[in-house]
Structure formats: structure tokens, C-alpha cells
Amino acid sequence: MLRVRVVSPAGLTGPLLERLSSAPGVRNLVVLREAVQRPGGDAVHFDLSDGAANPVFRELRDLGLARLGSISVERVDATLTARTADPARPAGETGAFRQETAPVWEMVEATIRGGAVYAPSFYGLLTIAGLIGAVGILTNSQILIVGAMVVGPEYNAIIAAALGLSTRDRPPVRDGLLALLWGFLAAIVMTLLFGLAVKWSGHTPAQFLQGARPVSDLINTPNVFSVVVAILAGLVGVISLTESRANALIGVFISVTTIPAAADVGVSVAYRSWHEAWGSLLQLLLNVFLLIVVGAGGLSTQRILWRRRQQRLSGRMPPQA
């Protein structure tokens, strides 16, 4: 259940109420005339079921309320009301349908855009993640590699660029790619300096100097399995976002193809392991490219599939009284 608050110019309130009154899934409609100041207008509040959200939000945009007024949406965790028939649910459907409603695309896009803020902390976290990964590579510690994945924030920029491609909006693509370029470049430079410092101090682990680098070898050797993992990671990321299941574990899985590779570039250059450095750079570029492409394709495909599903279901709904 979503709670929507609309600030509507007086001239648009009438058409808005007509559309909301006939829209399935709209409940608890409240209208407060001339209740809003700065800017002046009417306040319209209503509850909205997830399954009916996308058509209603399109109606709000068509009326120009996103431009002339304002629209705020928040999720309601629980409602203490009696169970009644859901007007947004087709007749004959069981309760399982409620758990299979389409993603609310306005909220999905808002979540992605909210994460696409490239403040200094974004670059700082990416650099710190690279340094943690560098220590993990030098010490052959898989735990530290996982720790680097947890810290890395790069998926925010990746999925923002993917959304821009999906919606043909250039600025998010440009901003996301620039953030990734400068962020990974900063991480590589810092891991390079760190690797040189460790090398010159004489504290390089003996196993690393002897060529026993199992963690590094997995990172700097791109192959068909690297492509498979990157594609799967991209699918997991985009499905998790649209299903509102994104969490730290998802971020770890996605970062398996990016942060370790960036760290290994810096470490390999510091120790003049040019072949390994090139392999890690290729791994990084390949995986970022695949994550963006798969993300864009996943978003577009889900839109099409859910739109068709909703069209089929709407054809089975009984006519409104």
C-alpha cells in the first residue's frame, strides 16, 4: 500500500478527482481545498494499492501535476483495517496475486536516482574499497576481498547509467560513466601508491613475491565464466531493485566483478606485473560494460513484460459500476 500526497493547482483539482474516483486501487481519498501555501493549491491525499500504482501515476503526470504541483509518495508498512476485496485485483484471483503486483516504476526510478549522488563520499568509499581489496590481494585473503565488495558503492552509478540507457535520458548515463571513471581511477591510483609503499618498505608477503597469488589469479584472468558472472550479477541487481529486495548481500555479489579488479590493477602495476595488470583492467572494463547493458536491458524487458501482464489481467477484470 502506498500513501500519495498531491499538491494540485485549483484548476486541476476537478479533473484530478474525476480520474482518481474512477481509478481502481484508490482508497481513502481526502481533498483539502486551498489548504496549501508556497505554492498555493489544494491538498489531495489518497491510499493506493501497488498493483494500480503505475496507471495512476501516469494519469498524474498526464495532468501536469509533476510540473505544476507536487507529488509525494511513501510506503505504508501496515494498515489496521478489515480485509475487503481489492478493487485492483481481478475477480477470481487468490491472495497470491497481491504478492505478484508489478513494480511501481516511479518508486524504482526514484530509488535509483536517489542513489546516483556522487558526493565526495562516493569516491572516498570506492578508494577505501580498493585499498581493502589491495590488502586482500597481497595477503591472499578472501575475507578482505569480500570486505572490499561490501564497502564499494559503484553499483549506484552503474544502475543509474543503465536507467538512463533504458529511458534514453543522456545526463544520467554521462554522470554515471564519469563517476565510475574518476572513482575507479582514484581507487587504482591509491592502490598503486599503496602497493609501491608496501614494496619499498619490504613488507610484501613472501608468498606474493614467490608468485603464490590464488586470489589475484582469479581476478586478472577474464574468461567466459567472467562474462557469465557479470551477466548474472546484472540480472540480480536489476531484479532486486524492481522487487524492492536490494540489500547489502546483493551489493556484495555485484561488486565481485568490479572492486577486486580495480585493486588488482594498482597492485600489479606497483609490482610491474604487466600481464596481470592488463588482465585486471580488461576484467574491470568488461564487467562494468556488461553490468550497464544487462541492467538497461533488464529494466526495459521488465517494463514490457509487466505491461503485457497487466493488460491481460485488466481484460479479465469485471466492469466498474
Contacts in CASP RR format, 6 or more apart in sequence:
PFRMAT RR
TARGET T0000
AUTHOR 0000-0000-0000
METHOD contacts of the structure
MODEL  1
MLRVRVVSPAGLTGPLLERLSSAPGVRNLVVLREAVQRPGGDAVHFDLSD
GAANPVFRELRDLGLARLGSISVERVDATLTARTADPARPAGETGAFRQE
TAPVWEMVEATIRGGAVYAPSFYGLLTIAGLIGAVGILTNSQILIVGAMV
VGPEYNAIIAAALGLSTRDRPPVRDGLLALLWGFLAAIVMTLLFGLAVKW
SGHTPAQFLQGARPVSDLINTPNVFSVVVAILAGLVGVISLTESRANALI
GVFISVTTIPAAADVGVSVAYRSWHEAWGSLLQLLLNVFLLIVVGAGGLS
TQRILWRRRQQRLSGRMPPQA
1 47 0 8 1.000
1 48 0 8 1.000
1 49 0 8 1.000
1 50 0 8 1.000
1 75 0 8 1.000
1 76 0 8 1.000
1 79 0 8 1.000
2 47 0 8 1.000
2 48 0 8 1.000
2 49 0 8 1.000
2 50 0 8 1.000
2 53 0 8 1.000
2 73 0 8 1.000
2 74 0 8 1.000
2 75 0 8 1.000
2 76 0 8 1.000
2 104 0 8 1.000
2 107 0 8 1.000
3 45 0 8 1.000
3 46 0 8 1.000
3 47 0 8 1.000
3 48 0 8 1.000
3 73 0 8 1.000
3 74 0 8 1.000
3 75 0 8 1.000
3 76 0 8 1.000
4 45 0 8 1.000
4 46 0 8 1.000
4 47 0 8 1.000
4 48 0 8 1.000
4 56 0 8 1.000
4 71 0 8 1.000
4 72 0 8 1.000
4 73 0 8 1.000
5 43 0 8 1.000
5 44 0 8 1.000
5 45 0 8 1.000
5 71 0 8 1.000
5 72 0 8 1.000
5 73 0 8 1.000
6 16 0 8 1.000
6 43 0 8 1.000
6 44 0 8 1.000
6 45 0 8 1.000
6 60 0 8 1.000
6 65 0 8 1.000
6 69 0 8 1.000
6 70 0 8 1.000
6 71 0 8 1.000
6 72 0 8 1.000
7 36 0 8 1.000
7 39 0 8 1.000
7 40 0 8 1.000
7 41 0 8 1.000
7 42 0 8 1.000
7 43 0 8 1.000
7 44 0 8 1.000
7 69 0 8 1.000
7 70 0 8 1.000
7 71 0 8 1.000
8 16 0 8 1.000
8 41 0 8 1.000
8 42 0 8 1.000
8 43 0 8 1.000
8 44 0 8 1.000
8 65 0 8 1.000
8 69 0 8 1.000
9 40 0 8 1.000
9 41 0 8 1.000
9 42 0 8 1.000
9 68 0 8 1.000
9 69 0 8 1.000
10 33 0 8 1.000
10 34 0 8 1.000
10 41 0 8 1.000
10 42 0 8 1.000
12 63 0 8 1.000
12 64 0 8 1.000
12 65 0 8 1.000
12 68 0 8 1.000
13 31 0 8 1.000
13 33 0 8 1.000
13 41 0 8 1.000
13 42 0 8 1.000
13 44 0 8 1.000
15 63 0 8 1.000
16 44 0 8 1.000
16 60 0 8 1.000
16 63 0 8 1.000
16 65 0 8 1.000
17 29 0 8 1.000
17 31 0 8 1.000
17 44 0 8 1.000
19 59 0 8 1.000
19 63 0 8 1.000
20 26 0 8 1.000
20 29 0 8 1.000
20 44 0 8 1.000
20 46 0 8 1.000
20 56 0 8 1.000
20 59 0 8 1.000
21 29 0 8 1.000
22 320 0 8 1.000
23 52 0 8 1.000
23 55 0 8 1.000
23 56 0 8 1.000
23 59 0 8 1.000
24 52 0 8 1.000
24 87 0 8 1.000
24 88 0 8 1.000
24 317 0 8 1.000
24 320 0 8 1.000
25 48 0 8 1.000
25 49 0 8 1.000
25 51 0 8 1.000
25 52 0 8 1.000
25 56 0 8 1.000
25 86 0 8 1.000
25 87 0 8 1.000
25 88 0 8 1.000
26 46 0 8 1.000
26 47 0 8 1.000
26 48 0 8 1.000
26 52 0 8 1.000
26 56 0 8 1.000
27 46 0 8 1.000
27 47 0 8 1.000
27 48 0 8 1.000
27 49 0 8 1.000
28 45 0 8 1.000
28 46 0 8 1.000
28 47 0 8 1.000
29 44 0 8 1.000
29 45 0 8 1.000
29 46 0 8 1.000
30 43 0 8 1.000
30 44 0 8 1.000
30 45 0 8 1.000
30 46 0 8 1.000
31 42 0 8 1.000
31 43 0 8 1.000
31 44 0 8 1.000
32 42 0 8 1.000
32 43 0 8 1.000
32 44 0 8 1.000
32 45 0 8 1.000
33 42 0 8 1.000
34 40 0 8 1.000
34 41 0 8 1.000
34 42 0 8 1.000
35 41 0 8 1.000
35 42 0 8 1.000
35 43 0 8 1.000
36 42 0 8 1.000
36 43 0 8 1.000
39 69 0 8 1.000
47 76 0 8 1.000
47 79 0 8 1.000
48 56 0 8 1.000
49 86 0 8 1.000
49 87 0 8 1.000
49 88 0 8 1.000
49 101 0 8 1.000
50 101 0 8 1.000
50 102 0 8 1.000
50 104 0 8 1.000
51 88 0 8 1.000
51 101 0 8 1.000
51 102 0 8 1.000
51 104 0 8 1.000
51 310 0 8 1.000
52 87 0 8 1.000
52 88 0 8 1.000
53 104 0 8 1.000
53 106 0 8 1.000
53 107 0 8 1.000
54 102 0 8 1.000
54 104 0 8 1.000
54 105 0 8 1.000
54 106 0 8 1.000
54 310 0 8 1.000
57 71 0 8 1.000
57 104 0 8 1.000
57 105 0 8 1.000
57 106 0 8 1.000
60 66 0 8 1.000
60 71 0 8 1.000
65 71 0 8 1.000
73 106 0 8 1.000
73 107 0 8 1.000
73 110 0 8 1.000
75 107 0 8 1.000
86 98 0 8 1.000
88 101 0 8 1.000
89 95 0 8 1.000
89 97 0 8 1.000
89 98 0 8 1.000
90 97 0 8 1.000
90 313 0 8 1.000
90 314 0 8 1.000
90 315 0 8 1.000
90 316 0 8 1.000
90 317 0 8 1.000
91 316 0 8 1.000
91 317 0 8 1.000
91 318 0 8 1.000
102 306 0 8 1.000
102 309 0 8 1.000
102 310 0 8 1.000
103 242 0 8 1.000
103 243 0 8 1.000
103 244 0 8 1.000
103 302 0 8 1.000
103 306 0 8 1.000
105 303 0 8 1.000
107 244 0 8 1.000
108 241 0 8 1.000
108 242 0 8 1.000
109 163 0 8 1.000
109 167 0 8 1.000
111 241 0 8 1.000
111 246 0 8 1.000
112 156 0 8 1.000
112 159 0 8 1.000
112 160 0 8 1.000
112 163 0 8 1.000
112 241 0 8 1.000
113 160 0 8 1.000
113 163 0 8 1.000
113 172 0 8 1.000
115 156 0 8 1.000
115 160 0 8 1.000
116 156 0 8 1.000
116 157 0 8 1.000
116 160 0 8 1.000
116 172 0 8 1.000
116 175 0 8 1.000
116 176 0 8 1.000
116 179 0 8 1.000
117 156 0 8 1.000
118 157 0 8 1.000
118 175 0 8 1.000
118 176 0 8 1.000
118 179 0 8 1.000
122 153 0 8 1.000
122 156 0 8 1.000
122 157 0 8 1.000
122 179 0 8 1.000
122 183 0 8 1.000
123 179 0 8 1.000
123 182 0 8 1.000
123 183 0 8 1.000
123 186 0 8 1.000
124 186 0 8 1.000
125 151 0 8 1.000
125 152 0 8 1.000
125 153 0 8 1.000
126 152 0 8 1.000
126 153 0 8 1.000
126 154 0 8 1.000
126 183 0 8 1.000
126 184 0 8 1.000
126 186 0 8 1.000
126 187 0 8 1.000
126 259 0 8 1.000
127 183 0 8 1.000
127 186 0 8 1.000
127 187 0 8 1.000
127 190 0 8 1.000
128 151 0 8 1.000
129 147 0 8 1.000
129 148 0 8 1.000
129 149 0 8 1.000
129 151 0 8 1.000
129 152 0 8 1.000
129 153 0 8 1.000
129 187 0 8 1.000
129 255 0 8 1.000
129 259 0 8 1.000
129 263 0 8 1.000
130 148 0 8 1.000
130 187 0 8 1.000
130 190 0 8 1.000
130 191 0 8 1.000
130 259 0 8 1.000
130 262 0 8 1.000
130 263 0 8 1.000
131 187 0 8 1.000
131 190 0 8 1.000
131 191 0 8 1.000
131 194 0 8 1.000
131 263 0 8 1.000
132 144 0 8 1.000
132 147 0 8 1.000
132 148 0 8 1.000
132 151 0 8 1.000
132 263 0 8 1.000
133 144 0 8 1.000
133 145 0 8 1.000
133 147 0 8 1.000
133 148 0 8 1.000
133 191 0 8 1.000
133 259 0 8 1.000
133 260 0 8 1.000
133 263 0 8 1.000
134 191 0 8 1.000
134 194 0 8 1.000
134 195 0 8 1.000
134 263 0 8 1.000
134 266 0 8 1.000
134 267 0 8 1.000
135 141 0 8 1.000
135 144 0 8 1.000
136 142 0 8 1.000
136 144 0 8 1.000
136 145 0 8 1.000
136 148 0 8 1.000
136 215 0 8 1.000
136 263 0 8 1.000
137 145 0 8 1.000
137 208 0 8 1.000
137 213 0 8 1.000
137 215 0 8 1.000
137 216 0 8 1.000
137 219 0 8 1.000
137 260 0 8 1.000
137 263 0 8 1.000
137 264 0 8 1.000
137 267 0 8 1.000
138 195 0 8 1.000
138 198 0 8 1.000
138 204 0 8 1.000
138 205 0 8 1.000
138 208 0 8 1.000
138 267 0 8 1.000
139 205 0 8 1.000
139 208 0 8 1.000
140 205 0 8 1.000
140 207 0 8 1.000
140 208 0 8 1.000
140 212 0 8 1.000
140 213 0 8 1.000
140 214 0 8 1.000
140 215 0 8 1.000
140 216 0 8 1.000
141 215 0 8 1.000
142 215 0 8 1.000
145 215 0 8 1.000
145 260 0 8 1.000
146 252 0 8 1.000
147 252 0 8 1.000
148 255 0 8 1.000
148 259 0 8 1.000
148 260 0 8 1.000
148 263 0 8 1.000
149 251 0 8 1.000
149 252 0 8 1.000
149 255 0 8 1.000
149 256 0 8 1.000
149 259 0 8 1.000
149 260 0 8 1.000
150 248 0 8 1.000
150 251 0 8 1.000
150 252 0 8 1.000
150 255 0 8 1.000
151 259 0 8 1.000
152 255 0 8 1.000
152 259 0 8 1.000
154 180 0 8 1.000
154 183 0 8 1.000
154 184 0 8 1.000
154 255 0 8 1.000
154 258 0 8 1.000
154 259 0 8 1.000
155 237 0 8 1.000
155 251 0 8 1.000
155 254 0 8 1.000
155 255 0 8 1.000
155 291 0 8 1.000
157 175 0 8 1.000
157 176 0 8 1.000
157 177 0 8 1.000
157 179 0 8 1.000
157 180 0 8 1.000
158 176 0 8 1.000
158 180 0 8 1.000
158 254 0 8 1.000
158 288 0 8 1.000
158 291 0 8 1.000
158 292 0 8 1.000
158 295 0 8 1.000
159 237 0 8 1.000
159 238 0 8 1.000
159 241 0 8 1.000
159 295 0 8 1.000
160 172 0 8 1.000
160 175 0 8 1.000
160 176 0 8 1.000
161 172 0 8 1.000
161 173 0 8 1.000
161 176 0 8 1.000
161 177 0 8 1.000
161 180 0 8 1.000
161 292 0 8 1.000
161 296 0 8 1.000
162 238 0 8 1.000
162 291 0 8 1.000
162 292 0 8 1.000
162 293 0 8 1.000
162 294 0 8 1.000
162 295 0 8 1.000
162 296 0 8 1.000
162 297 0 8 1.000
162 299 0 8 1.000
163 169 0 8 1.000
163 172 0 8 1.000
163 296 0 8 1.000
163 299 0 8 1.000
164 170 0 8 1.000
164 172 0 8 1.000
164 173 0 8 1.000
164 296 0 8 1.000
165 173 0 8 1.000
165 292 0 8 1.000
165 293 0 8 1.000
165 296 0 8 1.000
165 297 0 8 1.000
166 295 0 8 1.000
166 296 0 8 1.000
166 297 0 8 1.000
166 298 0 8 1.000
166 299 0 8 1.000
166 300 0 8 1.000
166 303 0 8 1.000
180 288 0 8 1.000
184 258 0 8 1.000
184 262 0 8 1.000
184 284 0 8 1.000
187 259 0 8 1.000
187 262 0 8 1.000
187 263 0 8 1.000
188 262 0 8 1.000
188 265 0 8 1.000
188 266 0 8 1.000
188 269 0 8 1.000
189 266 0 8 1.000
191 262 0 8 1.000
191 263 0 8 1.000
191 265 0 8 1.000
191 266 0 8 1.000
191 267 0 8 1.000
191 270 0 8 1.000
192 265 0 8 1.000
192 266 0 8 1.000
192 267 0 8 1.000
192 269 0 8 1.000
192 270 0 8 1.000
193 270 0 8 1.000
194 267 0 8 1.000
194 270 0 8 1.000
195 266 0 8 1.000
195 267 0 8 1.000
195 270 0 8 1.000
195 271 0 8 1.000
196 270 0 8 1.000
198 204 0 8 1.000
198 270 0 8 1.000
199 270 0 8 1.000
199 271 0 8 1.000
204 271 0 8 1.000
207 213 0 8 1.000
215 260 0 8 1.000
216 264 0 8 1.000
216 267 0 8 1.000
216 268 0 8 1.000
216 276 0 8 1.000
219 260 0 8 1.000
219 261 0 8 1.000
219 264 0 8 1.000
219 280 0 8 1.000
219 283 0 8 1.000
220 261 0 8 1.000
220 264 0 8 1.000
220 268 0 8 1.000
220 275 0 8 1.000
220 276 0 8 1.000
220 277 0 8 1.000
220 279 0 8 1.000
220 280 0 8 1.000
220 283 0 8 1.000
221 279 0 8 1.000
221 283 0 8 1.000
222 279 0 8 1.000
222 282 0 8 1.000
222 283 0 8 1.000
222 286 0 8 1.000
226 257 0 8 1.000
226 283 0 8 1.000
226 286 0 8 1.000
226 287 0 8 1.000
227 286 0 8 1.000
227 290 0 8 1.000
229 256 0 8 1.000
229 257 0 8 1.000
230 257 0 8 1.000
230 286 0 8 1.000
230 287 0 8 1.000
230 290 0 8 1.000
230 291 0 8 1.000
230 294 0 8 1.000
231 290 0 8 1.000
231 294 0 8 1.000
233 253 0 8 1.000
233 254 0 8 1.000
233 256 0 8 1.000
233 257 0 8 1.000
233 287 0 8 1.000
233 291 0 8 1.000
234 254 0 8 1.000
234 290 0 8 1.000
234 291 0 8 1.000
234 294 0 8 1.000
234 295 0 8 1.000
235 294 0 8 1.000
235 295 0 8 1.000
235 298 0 8 1.000
236 250 0 8 1.000
236 253 0 8 1.000
236 254 0 8 1.000
237 246 0 8 1.000
237 250 0 8 1.000
237 251 0 8 1.000
237 254 0 8 1.000
237 295 0 8 1.000
238 294 0 8 1.000
238 295 0 8 1.000
238 297 0 8 1.000
238 298 0 8 1.000
238 299 0 8 1.000
238 302 0 8 1.000
239 245 0 8 1.000
239 298 0 8 1.000
239 302 0 8 1.000
240 246 0 8 1.000
240 247 0 8 1.000
240 250 0 8 1.000
242 299 0 8 1.000
242 302 0 8 1.000
254 291 0 8 1.000
257 283 0 8 1.000
257 287 0 8 1.000
257 290 0 8 1.000
257 291 0 8 1.000
258 284 0 8 1.000
258 287 0 8 1.000
258 288 0 8 1.000
258 291 0 8 1.000
261 280 0 8 1.000
261 281 0 8 1.000
261 283 0 8 1.000
261 284 0 8 1.000
261 287 0 8 1.000
262 280 0 8 1.000
262 284 0 8 1.000
264 276 0 8 1.000
264 277 0 8 1.000
264 280 0 8 1.000
265 277 0 8 1.000
265 280 0 8 1.000
265 281 0 8 1.000
265 284 0 8 1.000
266 277 0 8 1.000
266 280 0 8 1.000
268 274 0 8 1.000
268 276 0 8 1.000
268 277 0 8 1.000
268 280 0 8 1.000
269 277 0 8 1.000
END
